[in-house]
Amino acid sequence: MTHLFLIARIAGRPVAIDSAQVESVVDIGKVTAIPRAADHVRGLAALRSRVVTVVDTQAALGLASPGGDSGRAVITRVDGHHYAMLVDALDDVAPFDLMPLASGVALDRTWGRAGRGMIERDGEPILAIDLACLVPGQSGH
């Protein structure tokens, strides 16, 4: 079945995010750190008269984080709370068929936790991820 996916880049790698998980795409400005927050929580940011938790997706995946206070983010809602999921860049929005991960595809632990399947764009396989798996306290849905 065809779904609409947002193609983004995390750690330089293209990923597909089901549009059902995307409320909006924004530029995040100043982020206020939260004492004792999880390592992958960058902090809080004001966004359209509400406060969102800013998640460093690279750190959530166990990858080195570039740091910094601003960047592009995908706003998603998990369990009634809004999160700004930082991404390197946004490429495209288009319909794709979600395919299961092939039995021969081995994802390392870093990507395996968030991987939900694959899409194919211009002959290139792209990992489809579940943003909820990168939110603090979530183990995936």
N, C-alpha and C positions, 0 to 999 in steps of 0.2 A: 504494500500500500504506500502511496506517495504522501510525503509530509513536506512541509516547508521548513527549511533549515537555514540558520544563520551560519555562514562560514567565517570563522575567526582564526586568529593565530595566538597560540600560547607557547612560550619558549621557542618561538620561531617555527613551530609546527602547525599546519592547518588542522583545525578541528571543526566538527559540525555540531551545532546546538539546535535541538528541536525548537521551533518557534513557540511552541506551547510553554516553554520555560522562559521565554524572553518577554519582559514587560516593556522595556525600552533599551536604547543604547545611548550612553551619555559620556561626556567628558567630566572626569572627576577632578576637582581642584584640591584645595587644602584638606588634608586628612588629619584628624586629631587622634593621637595614640591613646590606647586604652591600657591602663596598668594591668598586668597579669593576664592579658588576653592570650589566646593561643598564638603560636608563632606565625601562623598564616593569616591572622586577622591584622590587617594594616592599621585599622582604627575606625573612626566614625567620620562621616561627611554629611553636610547639609545638601539636600537635593530637593528642589521644588517644595519647600515648606515641610519637609520631613527629614528625619535622620536615617541614614542607611549604614549598615555595617559593611566596611570595605574589606574584601577578601583578596589576598594575593594568591591568585590561582597557581602560580609557579611554586610558591612555598607550600601550598596545599597538596601539590603533586610530589613534594619532596625534592624539588629542583632548586637550584640557586636562584635567588630572587634579585632582580636588578635594583630594587629599592626605589626611592623617589616618592614624591607626594602627589603626583598627578598621572593621568592617563585615561585611556578609553576603558569603558566598563559596560558590561551587560547587566542590566537590572533584572533580578529574578526574585520570585517570592517562594519561600519555603516555610511551611508550617505557620503561615500568617505574618512572617517577618520579611522585610525587604533586604536584599544583599546586592552590593555592587561587586561584580566579579571582574577583576582586572584582566584585560587582554592586551596583547601587543598591538593588534590591528584587527580591523574588520574588512573582510574581502567582498562578501556577496550574500544575497538572500535568494534562494531558489528552491524549487521542489525537487526532491530526490526520493528514491526508494531506499528505505533502511534495510540493510542486509545483515544477517547474523555474522558474528566474527567467524571467519573460516577456521576450521579445526587445526590447520597448520600454522595459524597466526599466533605467535607467542608475544604477549605484551608483558613488559616488565611490571613489577609491582606498582611503580610510579603511575603508569597509565592504565593498568589493568583494573584498578579500583573504580575509575570513572568511566571506562569504556563500556558502551552499550551496543555497539554494532559498527557497521561501516556503510559509507555511501561511496559512490564513484562519481567523480567530476572530471570530465575530459580524460577518462582512462586512468585517473589517479585515485587510488583508494584513500579515503579520509576517515579517520576515527570519529565516530559520533560519541559525544560524552554527555553524562548526566551532571548538570551543575550542582544538584543537591548533594552529590557525593563529596563535593569540595567545601561544603558549608560545615563550620565547626559543630561537632556533636552529631552529625549525620553519618550513617554508615552506608547510605545508598537506598534507593527505592526500587 
